[in-house]
Amino acid sequence: MGGASVRGMDEAAARPARLSVGVVGAGRVGAVLGAALARAGHRVVAASGVSEASRRRAEALLPGVPLREVPDVVAACDLVLLTVPDDEPAAVVTGLTAVGAWPAGRLVVHTSGRHGVGVLDPVREQHAIGLALHPAMTFTGTHLDLERLAGACFGVTAAEAVRPVAEALVVEMGAEPVWVAESARAGYHAALSHGSNHLVTLVAQATQVLREAGVEPAERVLAPLLSAALDGALRAGDAALTGPVSRGDAGTVAAHVQERPRPAPTCCPRTSRWPARPRCAPWPTAGSRRSRPSGCSTSSRGA
């Protein structure tokens, strides 16, 4: 390593951190984003984590950072990184507001995709600054995510006066800020969840069907095809559709339907917290009418 590079590292290490950061929820997202802010020159001073997995992540990604109770984390920093599940920010914010945890000028960043800054209204009423920064990527909770941030976008929502602050934080973490209006936040998050979750389900089911057919390694067979299909869909939308459906090969499609009269793959068991919902009719058998199965609606209003 050259002398200039060594001097540059020494100067970066000696430069005082611009913000002290507290991470509320050292899960897969919180620990990684805390590490990304630290890499950008900020100083992570405290984090909260209850589970053993969170504690291990903090040790790996935020070495030397003490784990404290949530009110103590908030009190110790200039920037609070609120990385809790999508259903929880309102309750956490309300609870901390009740004990006066938001000094004026404090930056409070939540990473929920579903919520904009409206969920932080109690924070702003105490003259703290609320920002919504949602990373549009999946997380493993490891150092790999730090490199993946370079190709990721963050959905940014903030008051116009502090929009430059929000966007600067995203850029410092190595990602690209994308503006999302407060009123569009739910649709934005629904689109991301729809795409990523259904992609996982489709890949898992296709892999299972190949294995049932005795084709191995199933992942190796699928990888080039699915990668090309995803790239084509992102570039051309529906025009990228290929295969027997796009060509109108009705006989081939009928053969596919004939192959799936048995129950569909069950690779994604229902989580116990999800309520039971009506299910669509099973795959039709060959020769059945091509009408929509009962119980399945394509209405824009949904069920």
C-alpha positions as CSV (number, residue, x, y, z in Angstrom):
1,M,0.0,0.0,0.0
2,G,1.4,3.4,-1.0
3,G,2.3,6.1,1.5
4,A,-0.5,8.4,0.2
5,S,-3.1,5.7,0.9
6,V,-1.8,5.1,4.4
7,R,-1.9,8.9,5.1
8,G,-5.4,9.0,3.8
9,M,-6.5,6.2,6.1
10,D,-4.8,7.9,9.1
11,E,-6.5,11.2,8.3
12,A,-9.9,9.5,8.0
13,A,-9.4,7.8,11.4
14,A,-8.4,11.1,13.0
15,R,-11.3,13.1,11.6
16,P,-14.0,13.7,14.2
17,A,-17.3,12.0,13.6
18,R,-20.0,14.4,12.5
19,L,-22.9,12.7,14.2
20,S,-23.3,10.3,17.1
21,V,-25.6,7.5,16.0
22,G,-27.9,5.2,18.1
23,V,-29.4,2.1,16.6
24,V,-32.8,1.1,18.0
25,G,-33.2,-2.5,16.9
26,A,-29.9,-4.2,15.9
27,G,-31.5,-6.6,13.5
28,R,-30.5,-7.4,10.0
29,V,-31.2,-3.9,8.8
30,G,-30.2,-1.8,11.8
31,A,-26.8,-3.4,12.3
32,V,-25.9,-3.1,8.7
33,L,-27.0,0.6,8.3
34,G,-25.3,1.5,11.5
35,A,-22.1,0.0,10.1
36,A,-22.6,1.9,6.9
37,L,-22.9,5.2,8.7
38,A,-19.8,4.4,10.7
39,R,-17.9,3.7,7.5
40,A,-19.1,7.1,6.3
41,G,-17.4,8.8,9.3
42,H,-20.2,8.9,11.8
43,R,-19.8,7.4,15.3
44,V,-22.2,4.7,16.5
45,V,-22.4,5.1,20.3
46,A,-25.1,2.7,21.3
47,A,-27.6,0.1,20.1
48,S,-30.4,-2.0,21.4
49,G,-30.9,-5.6,20.8
50,V,-32.9,-8.2,22.8
51,S,-32.4,-11.5,20.9
52,E,-29.2,-13.5,20.8
53,A,-29.1,-13.1,17.0
54,S,-29.2,-9.3,17.4
55,R,-26.4,-9.4,19.9
56,R,-24.2,-11.4,17.6
57,R,-24.9,-9.1,14.7
58,A,-24.0,-6.1,16.9
59,E,-20.7,-7.8,17.9
60,A,-19.9,-8.5,14.2
61,L,-21.0,-5.3,12.6
62,L,-20.8,-2.8,15.4
63,P,-17.7,-4.0,17.4
64,G,-17.3,-2.1,20.7
65,V,-20.7,-0.5,20.6
66,P,-22.6,-1.0,23.9
67,L,-26.0,-2.6,24.0
68,R,-28.4,-0.5,26.1
69,E,-32.1,0.0,26.8
70,V,-34.0,1.9,24.1
71,P,-34.4,5.2,26.1
72,D,-30.7,5.2,26.9
73,V,-29.8,4.7,23.2
74,V,-32.0,7.6,22.2
75,A,-30.5,9.9,24.9
76,A,-26.9,9.1,23.8
77,C,-27.0,10.2,20.2
78,D,-27.6,12.9,17.6
79,L,-29.2,10.6,15.1
80,V,-31.6,7.8,16.1
81,L,-31.9,5.0,13.6
82,L,-35.2,3.3,14.3
83,T,-35.1,-0.1,12.6
84,V,-38.1,-2.0,13.9
85,P,-40.7,-4.1,12.0
86,D,-43.3,-2.2,9.9
87,D,-46.1,-2.5,12.4
88,E,-44.0,-1.1,15.3
89,P,-42.7,2.4,14.6
90,A,-45.9,4.1,15.8
91,A,-45.9,2.3,19.2
92,V,-42.2,2.9,19.7
93,V,-42.4,6.6,18.9
94,T,-45.5,7.1,21.1
95,G,-43.8,5.4,24.0
96,L,-40.7,7.4,23.7
97,T,-42.6,10.6,23.2
98,A,-44.5,10.0,26.5
99,V,-41.2,10.2,28.4
100,G,-39.9,13.2,26.5
101,A,-37.2,11.4,24.7
102,W,-36.9,13.7,21.7
103,P,-34.7,16.8,22.3
104,A,-35.1,19.6,19.8
105,G,-32.9,19.2,16.7
106,R,-32.5,15.4,17.1
107,L,-32.6,13.5,13.8
108,V,-34.9,10.5,14.0
109,V,-34.7,8.1,11.0
110,H,-37.0,5.2,10.5
111,T,-36.5,2.5,7.9
112,S,-40.0,1.2,7.4
113,G,-41.1,0.9,3.8
114,R,-44.8,1.2,4.7
115,H,-44.6,4.5,6.6
116,G,-43.6,8.0,5.5
117,V,-42.9,10.8,8.1
118,G,-46.5,10.9,9.3
119,V,-45.7,8.2,11.8
120,L,-43.0,10.6,13.3
121,D,-45.4,13.5,13.9
122,P,-45.0,13.2,17.7
123,V,-41.2,13.5,17.1
124,R,-41.7,16.7,15.0
125,E,-44.1,18.2,17.6
126,Q,-41.1,18.1,20.0
127,H,-39.0,19.9,17.4
128,A,-36.9,16.9,16.4
129,I,-36.4,16.1,12.7
130,G,-38.2,13.1,11.3
131,L,-36.9,11.3,8.1
132,A,-38.1,8.1,6.4
133,L,-35.3,6.2,4.7
134,H,-36.3,2.7,3.4
135,P,-33.6,0.5,1.8
136,A,-35.1,-1.3,-1.2
137,M,-33.1,-4.4,-0.8
138,T,-33.1,-7.6,1.2
139,F,-30.7,-8.1,4.1
140,T,-28.7,-11.0,5.4
141,G,-27.4,-9.1,8.4
142,T,-23.8,-9.6,7.4
143,H,-20.9,-7.6,5.9
144,L,-22.1,-8.7,2.5
145,D,-24.9,-6.2,2.7
146,L,-22.5,-3.3,3.1
147,E,-21.2,-4.0,-0.4
148,R,-24.7,-4.5,-1.8
149,L,-25.8,-1.0,-0.6
150,A,-23.7,0.4,-3.4
151,G,-26.2,-0.9,-5.9
152,A,-29.4,-0.2,-3.9
153,C,-31.9,2.6,-3.8
154,F,-33.6,4.1,-0.7
155,G,-37.1,5.3,-0.7
156,V,-36.8,8.8,0.9
157,T,-39.7,10.8,2.4
158,A,-39.1,14.0,4.5
159,A,-40.2,17.5,4.9
160,E,-39.0,19.5,1.9
161,A,-36.7,21.7,4.2
162,V,-34.8,18.6,5.3
163,R,-34.9,16.6,2.1
164,P,-31.2,17.4,1.4
165,V,-30.3,16.0,4.8
166,A,-32.2,12.8,4.1
167,E,-30.7,12.3,0.7
168,A,-27.1,13.1,1.9
169,L,-27.4,10.3,4.5
170,V,-28.4,7.8,1.8
171,V,-25.5,8.9,-0.4
172,E,-23.1,8.6,2.5
173,M,-24.2,5.0,3.0
174,G,-23.3,4.3,-0.6
175,A,-26.8,4.1,-2.0
176,E,-29.1,6.2,-4.3
177,P,-31.9,8.2,-2.9
178,V,-35.3,8.0,-4.6
179,W,-38.1,10.4,-3.6
180,V,-41.4,8.9,-2.5
181,A,-44.3,11.2,-1.7
182,E,-46.0,10.6,1.7
183,S,-49.3,9.7,0.0
184,A,-47.5,7.1,-2.2
185,R,-45.7,5.3,0.5
186,A,-48.1,2.4,0.9
187,G,-48.2,1.8,-2.8
188,Y,-44.4,2.0,-3.0
189,H,-44.0,-0.6,-0.3
190,A,-46.7,-2.9,-1.7
191,A,-44.9,-2.9,-5.1
192,L,-41.6,-3.9,-3.5
193,S,-43.2,-6.6,-1.3
194,H,-45.2,-7.9,-4.2
195,G,-42.2,-8.2,-6.5
196,S,-39.6,-9.6,-4.0
197,N,-41.9,-12.0,-2.1
198,H,-43.6,-13.5,-5.1
199,L,-40.2,-13.9,-6.8
200,V,-39.0,-16.0,-3.9
201,T,-42.1,-18.1,-4.0
202,L,-42.0,-18.6,-7.7
203,V,-38.3,-19.7,-7.6
204,A,-38.9,-22.0,-4.7
205,Q,-41.8,-23.7,-6.3
206,A,-40.0,-24.1,-9.7
207,T,-37.1,-25.6,-7.9
208,Q,-39.3,-28.1,-6.1
209,V,-41.1,-29.1,-9.3
210,L,-37.8,-29.8,-11.0
211,R,-36.6,-31.9,-8.1
212,E,-39.8,-33.9,-8.2
213,A,-39.1,-34.5,-11.9
214,G,-35.6,-35.8,-10.9
215,V,-33.7,-32.8,-12.4
216,E,-30.7,-31.8,-10.4
217,P,-29.1,-29.5,-9.6
218,A,-32.4,-27.6,-9.9
219,E,-30.9,-24.2,-8.9
220,R,-28.1,-24.5,-11.5
221,V,-30.7,-25.2,-14.2
222,L,-32.9,-22.3,-13.3
223,A,-30.3,-19.6,-12.6
224,P,-29.5,-18.5,-16.2
225,L,-33.1,-18.7,-17.3
226,L,-34.5,-16.7,-14.4
227,S,-31.7,-14.2,-14.4
228,A,-32.3,-13.5,-18.1
229,A,-36.1,-13.3,-17.6
230,L,-35.7,-10.8,-14.7
231,D,-33.3,-8.7,-16.7
232,G,-35.7,-8.7,-19.7
233,A,-38.7,-7.9,-17.6
234,L,-36.9,-4.9,-16.0
235,R,-35.9,-3.6,-19.4
236,A,-39.0,-4.3,-21.5
237,G,-41.9,-5.2,-19.1
238,D,-44.5,-7.5,-20.6
239,A,-42.8,-7.4,-24.0
240,A,-40.0,-9.7,-22.5
241,L,-42.5,-12.6,-22.0
242,T,-41.3,-15.7,-23.9
243,G,-42.2,-19.4,-24.0
244,P,-45.4,-21.3,-25.0
245,V,-47.8,-18.7,-23.5
246,S,-46.4,-15.9,-25.5
247,R,-46.3,-18.0,-28.7
248,G,-49.8,-19.3,-28.2
249,D,-48.8,-22.9,-28.0
250,A,-52.0,-24.1,-26.5
251,G,-51.1,-27.8,-26.7
252,T,-48.0,-27.3,-24.7
253,V,-49.8,-25.2,-22.1
254,A,-52.4,-27.9,-21.8
255,A,-49.7,-30.5,-21.2
256,H,-48.3,-28.3,-18.4
257,V,-51.8,-28.1,-16.8
258,Q,-52.1,-31.9,-17.1
259,E,-48.8,-32.2,-15.2
260,R,-50.1,-30.2,-12.2
261,P,-53.5,-31.8,-11.2
262,R,-51.9,-32.9,-7.9
263,P,-51.6,-30.3,-5.1
264,A,-49.4,-27.3,-5.9
265,P,-45.9,-27.2,-4.3
266,T,-46.0,-26.4,-0.6
267,C,-42.6,-24.9,-0.1
268,C,-43.7,-21.8,1.8
269,P,-45.7,-22.9,4.9
270,R,-48.2,-20.4,6.3
271,T,-46.9,-18.5,9.2
272,S,-49.0,-19.1,12.4
273,R,-49.5,-15.3,12.8
274,W,-51.3,-15.0,9.4
275,P,-55.0,-15.4,9.4
276,A,-56.5,-18.2,7.3
277,R,-57.7,-16.9,4.0
278,P,-59.9,-18.5,1.3
279,R,-57.8,-20.2,-1.3
280,C,-58.2,-20.3,-5.0
281,A,-59.5,-23.4,-6.7
282,P,-56.8,-26.0,-7.6
283,W,-55.2,-26.3,-10.9
284,P,-57.8,-27.2,-13.6
285,T,-57.4,-30.6,-15.3
286,A,-56.7,-30.8,-19.0
287,G,-59.8,-30.1,-21.1
288,S,-61.5,-28.1,-18.4
289,R,-63.0,-24.7,-19.4
290,R,-60.6,-21.8,-19.4
291,S,-62.7,-19.7,-17.2
292,R,-61.3,-18.0,-14.1
293,P,-61.5,-20.4,-11.0
294,S,-64.2,-19.5,-8.6
295,G,-62.9,-17.6,-5.6
296,C,-60.3,-15.8,-7.6
297,S,-61.0,-12.2,-8.6
298,T,-59.1,-10.0,-11.0
299,S,-61.1,-6.9,-10.0
300,S,-59.0,-3.9,-9.0
301,R,-61.0,-3.7,-5.8
302,G,-59.9,-7.1,-4.7
303,A,-61.7,-9.3,-2.2
